[in-house]
Amino acid sequence: MILLSAFLSLRVTDIVDMLFVAYLLYQLYSLLKDTVAVNIFIAIFGMFLFWLIVKALNMELTGAILQQVFSIGSIALVVLFQPEIRRFLVNLGKKYRTHKWFGLAKLFTTETDSRINVTIKAITIACTHMSASKTGALIVITRTTPLDDFVETGDIINGVISGRLLENIFFKNTPLHDGAVITLNDKIYAARCILPVSDNRKLPANLGLRHRAALGVTESTDALVVIVSEETGYISIADHGVIHENIPADQLEQRLESILTKN
């Protein structure tokens, strides 16, 4: 009878509240399911369910202890899940920018497209040559998420992008070849930058650190990354945590245009 009365007393807002919480938990699990952090998420969720049971049974001492654990642990969780929280906010912001009807950026569409085309052509020329010579490369194209944290790990270039400059940077005997190049608009912003390596445990074993670093930065930001394998010369593109391997050099420009100009 108690359960029946409680069910009958449910309001529409209560149902909406439960559905909203379930949706948030599902989205959080989706972000973490292929990472080591998913085990922590499951453990915390289990503790939270146990806390709800303790509260329902009026176990005051146990409930008070668990409440203190959650209140103090919330700060630690923000630090622990910082990459996942950042990724969630980036995806949320990107959805807003994609669906908004009007924005200031649309007033400068021609200038933006021109810069994108310059970047695409320079990257295509450089990657075609580096693929033929099996020169490893890692090129990050900045979109809307600032990449200052990664730029600070490298050397500022701030030079107009060109195919020859990219090839010179990644030439194996130059001091800047080790690491990633980060582009911003139509310029090479920085070189020799260190990127976070993806902790996705389902990645194929054939992917090396260069490809895992490309995935790592696209998981936490909305950047696009072009990779040239030093072992095979194959060209790959990483976008939103997904890698597209072995792209023919003569199709690279078209693929980049379709991704970068689709919004």
C-alpha positions as CSV (number, residue, x, y, z in Angstrom):
1,M,0.0,0.0,0.0
2,I,2.8,2.4,0.8
3,L,4.5,1.7,-2.5
4,L,1.1,2.1,-4.3
5,S,0.4,5.4,-2.6
6,A,3.9,6.7,-3.4
7,F,3.5,5.7,-7.0
8,L,0.1,7.5,-7.2
9,S,1.5,10.6,-5.7
10,L,4.1,11.0,-8.5
11,R,3.8,14.2,-10.4
12,V,4.7,14.8,-14.0
13,T,7.7,16.9,-12.9
14,D,8.9,13.9,-10.9
15,I,8.8,11.7,-14.0
16,V,10.6,14.3,-16.0
17,D,13.2,14.7,-13.3
18,M,13.9,11.0,-13.3
19,L,14.1,10.8,-17.0
20,F,16.5,13.8,-17.1
21,V,18.8,12.2,-14.5
22,A,18.7,8.9,-16.4
23,Y,19.7,10.7,-19.6
24,L,22.6,12.5,-17.9
25,L,23.9,9.2,-16.4
26,Y,23.6,7.5,-19.8
27,Q,25.6,10.4,-21.5
28,L,28.2,10.2,-18.8
29,Y,28.5,6.5,-19.2
30,S,28.8,6.8,-23.0
31,L,31.8,9.2,-22.5
32,L,33.5,6.8,-20.1
33,K,32.6,3.4,-21.4
34,D,35.9,2.9,-23.4
35,T,38.2,4.3,-20.8
36,V,39.7,3.2,-17.5
37,A,37.5,5.7,-15.7
38,V,34.4,3.6,-16.4
39,N,35.3,1.4,-13.4
40,I,35.4,4.4,-11.1
41,F,32.0,5.6,-12.5
42,I,30.4,2.2,-11.8
43,A,31.9,2.1,-8.3
44,I,30.6,5.6,-7.5
45,F,27.2,4.8,-8.9
46,G,27.0,1.7,-6.8
47,M,27.9,3.7,-3.7
48,F,25.2,6.3,-4.5
49,L,22.6,3.6,-4.8
50,F,23.7,2.1,-1.4
51,W,23.5,5.6,0.1
52,L,19.9,5.9,-1.1
53,I,19.0,2.6,0.5
54,V,20.6,3.7,3.7
55,K,18.6,6.9,3.7
56,A,15.4,5.0,3.0
57,L,16.1,2.7,6.0
58,N,16.9,5.7,8.2
59,M,20.4,4.4,9.1
60,E,21.6,7.8,10.4
61,L,25.2,7.0,11.2
62,T,26.0,5.2,8.0
63,G,24.1,7.8,6.0
64,A,26.0,10.6,7.7
65,I,29.4,9.0,6.9
66,L,28.4,8.4,3.3
67,Q,27.2,12.0,2.9
68,Q,30.5,13.3,4.1
69,V,32.3,11.0,1.7
70,F,30.3,12.3,-1.2
71,S,30.6,16.0,-0.2
72,I,34.4,15.8,0.1
73,G,34.8,13.4,-2.8
74,S,33.0,15.7,-5.2
75,I,36.0,18.0,-5.4
76,A,38.3,15.0,-6.1
77,L,35.9,13.8,-8.8
78,V,36.1,17.1,-10.7
79,V,39.9,16.8,-10.8
80,L,39.7,13.1,-11.6
81,F,37.2,13.4,-14.4
82,Q,38.5,16.7,-15.8
83,P,39.1,15.4,-19.3
84,E,35.7,13.8,-19.5
85,I,33.9,16.9,-18.2
86,R,35.8,19.0,-20.7
87,R,34.8,16.6,-23.5
88,F,31.2,16.7,-22.5
89,L,31.1,20.5,-22.4
90,V,32.9,20.7,-25.8
91,N,30.3,18.4,-27.3
92,L,27.5,20.3,-25.7
93,G,28.8,23.6,-27.0
94,K,29.4,22.2,-30.5
95,K,25.8,21.0,-30.7
96,Y,24.6,24.6,-29.8
97,R,26.8,26.1,-32.4
98,T,25.7,23.6,-35.0
99,H,21.9,24.2,-34.4
100,K,21.9,27.9,-33.8
101,W,20.1,29.9,-36.6
102,F,22.2,33.0,-36.6
103,G,25.5,34.0,-35.3
104,L,28.2,36.6,-35.8
105,A,30.4,34.0,-37.5
106,K,28.0,33.9,-40.4
107,L,28.8,37.5,-41.2
108,F,32.4,36.4,-41.9
109,T,31.8,33.2,-43.8
110,T,33.7,34.2,-46.9
111,E,36.8,35.1,-44.9
112,T,36.6,31.9,-42.8
113,D,36.1,29.6,-45.8
114,S,39.1,31.3,-47.5
115,R,41.4,30.6,-44.6
116,I,40.1,27.0,-44.3
117,N,40.8,26.4,-48.0
118,V,44.4,27.8,-47.7
119,T,45.0,25.4,-44.7
120,I,43.5,22.4,-46.5
121,K,45.6,22.9,-49.6
122,A,48.8,23.4,-47.7
123,I,48.2,20.3,-45.6
124,T,47.2,18.2,-48.7
125,I,50.4,19.2,-50.5
126,A,52.6,18.5,-47.5
127,C,50.9,15.2,-46.6
128,T,51.0,13.9,-50.2
129,H,54.8,14.5,-50.3
130,M,55.4,13.1,-46.7
131,S,53.3,10.1,-47.5
132,A,55.4,9.3,-50.5
133,S,58.7,9.7,-48.5
134,K,57.2,8.0,-45.3
135,T,57.8,11.0,-43.2
136,G,55.8,10.9,-40.0
137,A,53.6,13.9,-39.3
138,L,50.9,15.0,-36.8
139,I,49.0,18.2,-37.8
140,V,46.2,19.6,-35.6
141,I,43.6,21.9,-37.1
142,T,42.0,24.2,-34.5
143,R,38.3,24.6,-34.7
144,T,36.4,26.3,-31.9
145,T,38.1,24.9,-28.8
146,P,41.3,26.8,-27.8
147,L,44.4,24.6,-27.7
148,D,46.5,26.9,-25.6
149,D,47.4,24.2,-23.1
150,F,48.9,22.1,-25.9
151,V,50.6,25.1,-27.6
152,E,52.4,25.9,-24.4
153,T,54.2,22.5,-24.5
154,G,55.8,23.4,-27.9
155,D,57.4,26.3,-29.7
156,I,55.5,29.2,-31.1
157,I,55.9,29.6,-34.9
158,N,53.0,31.9,-35.9
159,G,53.9,31.7,-39.5
160,V,51.7,31.6,-42.6
161,I,50.9,28.0,-43.4
162,S,52.4,26.4,-46.5
163,G,53.2,22.9,-47.7
164,R,56.9,23.5,-47.8
165,L,57.0,24.9,-44.3
166,L,55.1,21.8,-43.0
167,E,57.5,19.5,-44.8
168,N,60.5,21.3,-43.3
169,I,59.1,21.1,-39.8
170,F,58.6,17.3,-40.0
171,F,61.8,16.6,-41.8
172,K,63.5,14.0,-39.5
173,N,66.7,16.0,-39.0
174,T,65.1,19.2,-37.8
175,P,64.7,20.0,-34.1
176,L,60.9,20.6,-34.5
177,H,59.9,17.3,-36.2
178,D,59.1,15.4,-33.0
179,G,55.6,16.3,-31.8
180,A,52.6,17.9,-33.3
181,V,52.0,21.1,-35.3
182,I,49.0,23.1,-34.3
183,T,47.4,25.3,-37.0
184,L,45.1,28.3,-36.3
185,N,43.1,29.9,-39.1
186,D,45.7,30.1,-42.0
187,K,48.8,30.0,-39.8
188,I,51.1,27.4,-38.2
189,Y,50.6,28.5,-34.6
190,A,53.1,26.1,-32.9
191,A,55.3,23.1,-33.5
192,R,56.8,20.3,-31.3
193,C,53.6,20.2,-29.2
194,I,52.8,17.4,-26.9
195,L,49.3,15.9,-27.1
196,P,47.5,13.7,-24.6
197,V,47.5,10.0,-25.5
198,S,44.0,8.3,-25.7
199,D,43.3,5.8,-23.0
200,N,40.7,4.0,-25.1
201,R,41.3,0.3,-24.5
202,K,39.6,-0.9,-27.7
203,L,42.0,0.7,-30.1
204,P,43.7,-1.7,-32.6
205,A,47.2,-2.8,-31.6
206,N,48.7,-1.5,-34.8
207,L,48.0,2.1,-33.9
208,G,51.2,3.8,-32.5
209,L,51.7,6.7,-30.2
210,R,51.3,9.2,-33.0
211,H,47.8,7.9,-33.8
212,R,46.8,7.6,-30.1
213,A,47.9,11.2,-29.5
214,A,45.7,12.3,-32.4
215,L,42.8,10.5,-30.9
216,G,43.5,11.9,-27.4
217,V,43.3,15.5,-28.5
218,T,40.1,14.9,-30.5
219,E,38.5,13.2,-27.5
220,S,38.9,16.3,-25.3
221,T,38.5,19.0,-28.0
222,D,36.8,19.5,-31.3
223,A,40.1,19.7,-33.2
224,L,40.7,17.8,-36.4
225,V,44.0,15.9,-36.8
226,V,45.8,14.7,-39.9
227,I,48.4,11.9,-39.3
228,V,51.0,10.5,-41.7
229,S,52.5,7.2,-40.6
230,E,56.3,7.0,-40.5
231,E,56.2,3.2,-41.0
232,T,53.7,2.8,-43.8
233,G,53.2,6.4,-45.2
234,Y,49.4,6.0,-44.8
235,I,47.4,9.1,-44.2
236,S,44.7,9.1,-41.5
237,I,42.2,11.6,-40.1
238,A,41.1,11.8,-36.4
239,D,37.9,13.6,-35.6
240,H,35.7,13.5,-32.4
241,G,37.6,10.4,-31.0
242,V,37.2,8.4,-34.3
243,I,40.1,7.6,-36.6
244,H,39.7,7.1,-40.4
245,E,42.8,5.2,-41.6
246,N,44.5,4.8,-45.0
247,I,43.0,7.8,-46.9
248,P,44.4,8.0,-50.4
249,A,46.4,11.2,-51.0
250,D,44.3,12.2,-53.9
251,Q,41.2,12.1,-51.7
252,L,42.6,14.0,-48.7
253,E,41.6,17.5,-49.9
254,Q,38.0,16.4,-50.6
255,R,37.8,14.7,-47.2
256,L,39.1,17.7,-45.3
257,E,36.8,20.0,-47.1
258,S,33.7,17.9,-46.4
259,I,34.5,17.8,-42.7
260,L,35.7,21.3,-42.1
261,T,33.1,23.1,-44.2
262,K,30.0,21.0,-43.4
263,N,28.9,23.3,-40.6
